[in-house]
Amino acid sequence: ADWTRGMSYCLHSESHLDTGPIYVRENGKLHVVNQGAGGIQNVTPKTRPFRLFSRGFSVELCMNREDDRARRQRTDHFIFTYTKEGNLRYSAKSLFSLALAYISDNVDHIDSLIGFPEQIAEKLFSAAEARQKFTEPVTGLRALQKFTEAYGNLVLCSLCLRNRYLVVSEKLEEIKSFRELTCLDLSCCKLGDEHELLEHLTKEALSSVKRLLLKDNSLSDAGLRRMTAPVRVLKKGLENLLVLDLSCNPKITDVGIGYLLSFKKLNCLDISGTGLKDVNAVIKRIQMQIGLVHSKVPLKEFDHSNCKTEGWAEQTVLQWEQAVMEAMKPQEDLRSRTAALHFYGKTRRIEEVVKRKLVEAETKASRNLQFYKEKVQNCHLPLKKEVAGSHELKNNKKRALAEQERERTSKQKHLCLTVEDWDLLNTY
């Protein structure tokens, strides 16, 4: 009985929790330990359920409030509308829209879109664009590259970045990912000769560019030499260029114009406001080697209204611009300082205004140097000469065909080798 008292004392002192009854088998009989009395009672065990938790234990199931994304996913599965009576009605979205939303949320994990239908890809692009997935620094570039690799000019066929140097500097890699562009406007961006984007223009990804506007970009002869090197040497790069605007680049001289003569397909050229020394010689040289005529009237091709951003990524470019403008908002507080400097530095402000007026006057007074290609006109010749010429052309064609047949037969005669000759050739 001493050991049973010790056991009951240890159980009672170890914890005050209700651990349930404890049974001890002795001499073939089953006894229960009574913790309250400290003894053993010889009773038959009652079949009562065993409690895993105490009677006061309760469980509350609730959603994690910090994870709002799971809650949004549940609510995004339904469309809420109001009836005419003002009652709220909800309906489940289609499986296609749910799958589209899920893929657009994870668009950066797509391996490839090559061979995927264009109609569905456009919806996927617009869904990811609405979620501003392409504005993210790393994942946005990765997702944009998947679309441009598969669809090319459908993503963007024309890009206008006029006077948007901040967008060019912030989203340079994204801009370089666009392929098969036909029109590119980089006017008033002050890129210079050694900018990475100008180097990208010479690659095969932008060999489809037909309209290139580089007005007021601080270009010189060295920049034109680098830009035209693939065309002059390898016959690659901007070989399909039709319209080129290089106006308001005073560092371009007569030497730089010589590099442009490799663009044989040019239809329109603007070199107004450049640093040419012998203008008349340049005009004659362009007319003789490219076939462009000097225009006395400003051409519509250079009014910068035809080049606009067009394609699936049109809203994406606007989102980039808005993000850059929002990042520049904290600097608006510096306007008060600049206003104070202008107030106390009146002489400097007047000088700046005078300089700007002089530059504007020089650009207006500069000679308009825009060139275009004339349409081929029919030569007005007498009818008899035309008929005689047609007969001569027919006779010349017949002679050329006869000569080709003779050459072909002679080659066949020479190629008729004997068996011994073929065995000899096969030994080499």
DANORVEN-V84108 format. One line per field, one symbol per residue. ss: DSSP state (H for helix, E for strand, C for the rest). phi: phi as a letter, one per 20 degrees, with the letter a starting at -180 (. if undefined). Layout:
BEGIN
ss: ???
phi: ???
END
This chain:
BEGIN
ss: CHHHHHHHHHHHHHCCCCCCCEEEEECCEEEEEECCCCEEECCCCCCCCCCCCCCCCCCCCCCCCCCHHHHHHHHCCEEEEECCCCCEEEEECCHHHHHHHHHHHCHHHCCCCCCCCHHHHHHHHHHHHHCCHHHCCCHHHHHHHHHHHHHHHHCCCEEECCCCHHHHHHCHHHHHCCCCCCEEECCCCCCCCCCHHHHHCCCHHHCCCCEEECCCCCCEHHHHHHHHHHHHHHCCCCCCCCEEECCCCCECCHHHHHHHCCCCCCCEEECCCCCCCCHHHHHHHHHHHCCEEEECCCCHHHCCCCCCCECCCHHHHHHHHHHHHHHCHHHHHHHHHHHHHHHHCHHHHHHHHHHHHHHHHHHHHCCCCEEEECCCCCCCCCHHHHHHHHHHHHHHHHHHHHHHHHHHHHHHHHHCCCHHHHHHHHHC
phi: .fffffffffffefbefeenfddceblnddddeeffencddecefeedfeefdffefbcdebefffeffffffffffcdecdeffneecccffffffffffffffdffeffbdfnfgfffffffffffffelfeeffdfffffffffffeclfffadccdcflcfffffedfffffffclfdccddfldlfnedfffffffeeffdfefdccdcflclecfffffffeffffddlcnefefdccdcfmcfeedfffffffffefefdbbccfmeefedffffffffffednedfeedgeffdemeeecfcqfeffffffffffffffefgfffffffffffffedfffffffffffffffffffffffddcbdfffdffedgffffffffffffffffffffffffffffffffefeeffffffffff
END
